[in-house]
Amino acid sequence: MADRPLYAVILAGGAARRMSGQDKPMLPIAGKPLLEHVLDAVTAASDVVVVGPRRDGIRDVRWTCEQPPGGGPVAALTAGLAAFADAESADVAVLAADLPGLRPSTIGRLRAAMRGADGAVLVDETGHRQWLTGVWDGQALARVLPAEPAGRSIRRTLGPLRVIEVPAHPGEAVDVDTPEDVARLRAR
């Protein structure tokens, strides 16, 4: 709801195995790191936490790490939510750090769509829910996060919630998983 604060948890950990271990959030696309593109999309957030190793050259945000390091997206989300004193009274954008097509309008559409539901996620052109491109009711997130989050599936964890699907506009759901994805984005 518009009268609730908006927080953002950006998941920027992971081993980037398909990227030969490169620091994926710091890969430059259109002149700036992927992580900066995502930070640009959450300018309406009153508080932003990036979960992953601290990176030099990134604007002033709060940083935290999941436990154990490399524990996966549910562990990262749990760590990110724990960084906020009052996440249960906020809307929380939960985003991967490799989404160069996100815009503030994307977050606005997701937030507006979630009225009466626990959250809203983008749905890509193939009809797949993008679990790490969504806005959620903080109380609903707290309700489903397991006590032992390491190694848990984000889809299985968030799947039981009431979710609104928001069709992605062209390019919004594009993520970077492989060197070919990077090459394709840089060629635009």
C-alpha positions, 0 to 999 in steps of 0.5 A, a space after each residue: 500500500 502507498 501508505 506503507 514504506 517500501 524497502 528493498 532486498 537485493 540478492 547479490 551473492 552466489 557463486 556465478 558458476 555459469 559465469 566462471 566465478 566472475 563477480 556478476 553484480 559488478 559486470 558492466 552493462 551500458 556503462 555501469 555495474 548490473 547492481 547499479 541498474 537494480 539500485 536505480 530501480 528502487 529509488 522509491 525505497 526508503 531503505 535498501 539492503 544488499 545481501 552479498 559481499 561488500 563491493 567498492 564503488 557502489 553507492 551508499 547502501 547497507 550490506 549484509 551476508 547470508 548465513 552460512 555464506 553461499 546458503 542460497 536465495 532463501 538464506 539471503 532473503 532471511 538475512 536481508 529482512 533481518 536487517 530491517 527493524 520493521 520489515 513486517 509493516 512494509 512492502 519489500 522489493 525482493 530482487 536479484 542483482 542481475 536485472 538490467 531492465 528493471 525500472 522504477 516503473 517496474 517496481 511501481 507496477 508490482 507494488 500496485 498489483 499486490 493489493 489484497 495479495 501477499 505479493 506480486 512477481 513479474 512473469 516473463 514472456 514464456 509465462 514463468 514467474 520471476 521469483 526474484 523480481 517481486 514486491 511482497 508484504 513483509 509480514 507474509 514473507 516473515 510468515 513463510 521464511 523457514 527457521 533453517 533457510 540455507 539451501 531452500 528453494 525460493 519458489 517452494 518457500 514463496 509459492 504458498 503465498 497469494 501471488 499476483 502475476 504481472 506481465 513483464 514489459 519488454 526487457 524487464 525480466 531479462 537477467 544475466 546468467 551466462 557470458 552469452 547473456 552479457 555479450 547480447 546485452 552489450 551488443 544492444 
